Amino acid sequence: MSWWWSGAIGAAKKKLDEDEAPQSFQNVALVVGVTGIVGNSLAEILPLADTPGGRWKVYGVARRPRPSWNADHPIEYIQRDITNSNDTQTKFSILTDVTHIFYVSWTSRPTEEDNCEVNGVMLLNVLRAVIPNAPNLCHVSLQTGGKHYLGPFALIDKINSHEPSFTEDLPRLDIPNFYYTQEDILFEETKKKEGLSWSVHRPLLIFGFSPYSLMNVVGTLCLYAAICKHEHISLKFPGTKRAWESYYMASDADLIAEQHIWAAVDTYAKNEAFNCSNGDVFRWKQLWKVLTEQFEIEEYGYEDGPRLRLAEMMKDKGPVWDEIVKENELQPTKLEEVAEWWVADATFGMEDIVDSMNKAKEHGFLGFRNSKNSLINWIDKTRAYKIVP
């Protein structure tokens, strides 16, 4: 059974504590953004005994102190703000054993021009600190996303973006986009070291687990559902009718991590960009029913009229969330820490978000996920770590 097939059907993986401690490592990963939605999956998957390219030693980098829900991953945690070039150079230049960089980090700023600047600087700081000082570095894996084809959140539906299904050979849109900035930096910096390869990964809407991630739509929906359940109100769809009925594709965070690792160790995947989605399509009106079943809410659905927005509906719900946390003995969180209403609102304003996985499959990556099962899995994990009741 292939590695990604095992993951796709949910086969049990051997736990690290069942193995003997590794005596040596074949490769050394630097995961930048290790507490993010895909970084967290990489931190779980890379150290496993059967992961391709392993055994892996893993350095994990994040801006925040290490959270409790990430603490059981066997990684060396590094807390650093990579917007600071001097601090990044000082800390990362000593990581001379790194063989692979997995860059899965980003930060949000008010304008796309600002996003281009800060996200470009972050990537550049890491690459310029590691590439000259890690003699065995052989691959850099960069994660961008579907906005490569759609444009930034603020411009979606305001520009002529590409029609689905999205393929990797589509030209760039003629607008600022920090994904393009990052790609250009990646291409230029990897040229400076002979034999250093790269890959770019473009997921769509990510289903995963990371309470502090900007892209954690599943977590945000869980909070919304928990509040509706607590207040005994209908779980209304906060989006357009077209979004309710359109076809979507999602990207499971573990699947994305598996594609990153595959591209890092498979020769045929070098110096290529790949879409990464689960491989099936869904409508929100189908998955909304799944969400309501998980939270045992009877009233739900789309309602005609002015579009509902979570940022408006949830703006005064902080005290309600505090009450839910206390009553259910959840992890102590504030609503504004774990809910990204604006990202969910942007998501539910988009229509027909579909890509093609043909290129990845033609190059040898056959991973997939069932999106319904993926959603349920990440809801279960969010509950297991007592983020929601």
C-alpha positions, 0 to 999 in steps of 0.5 A: 500500500502506497504511503498516500493511499494509506493516509487517504483511506484513514489507515492507522499510522504507527505512533512514534512512542511505539518505535525506538528512538531513531539513532540517526536522521536521513534528512532535516526539515525546517518547517516555517509556520509550524503552528499554521494549518499545514505546518501543524500537519507537517509537524505530525507527519514528518517525524513518523517512521514511514514518511518518505525521506525519513527518518526526519529531524524537524525544526519548527519555526513560529512567531508565537510561543509554542501552544499546548496543541502543538507540544506533543510533536517531536520537533525542535521548536524555534520561536522567531519573528522572521520579519526581523532580518538580523534576528532571522540571520542570527538564529537560522544561519546556525542550522547547518544540518537543514536539508529541506525547507518547508515554507508554509507561513504568511501574514496579512496586511491591509493592502496587497502591496503591503502583503507583497512587501512583508511576505516577500521579506519573510521568505527572503530572510529565511532563504538568505539565512539558510541557503549559504550556511546549510551545505546539504540543503537540496530543496525548498518547498513553498506553499501559496494557494488558489488566489494565484488564479483568483487574485487577492481576497479584496479583489475577488469578483472585482477583476477578471480572474481565471475561469475554473478549472484552474491549471498550473500553466495559466498566466499570472493576473496583471495585479499585485499578488504576494504569491507572485512576489514569493515565487519570484524570490524563490526562483531567484534565491534557489539559483544561487546554490547548485543543485538546489531544487524548489516546488510550489504548492497551490491548495484551495480552501484548506480543511485542517486544524490550527486554532490561530491560523488565518486560514482555519475555516473549519475552526471558524465554522465550528465556533459559529455552530457552537454559538448557534447551538448555545443560543438555540438559533438557526445555523444560517449560511453566511454567503451568497445563493450562488456560493450555496449552490456552486461547486467547490473543492477543498484541500485537506491539510494532511494531504497538502503536507503529503504533497510537500513531502512527496515533492521534496524527495521525488526527483520527478517533482523538482522545479514544478508548481502543483495544485493540491486539492482533495479530488472531489467536488461538493456544494456548500448546501451539502456540507452545511448539512454535515456541519449541522449534524455534527453539532446537532442543530436542526434549523439551518440553510440559506435564506433569501434576502440581504447577504449575511456576513459572519463579521457582522453577526458575530461582532458582539459574541465575545461574552457568549463565547466566554460562557461556552468556554466556561460551561464546557471547560474548554481551552481558555481562548478569546473569540477574536483569537480563534475565529477569522470571520473575514476569511470565512466571509470572503470564502462564502462570497466565491463561486465555482472554485475548482482546480485540476489535479492532472499535473500532480497525478501525471508527475506521480502524486496520487493522493486524495481525500473525501471532503465530507470525511475530511470535514468531520475529521477536523471537527473531531480534532478541534473537539479533541483538543477542547477548542469547541464543545 
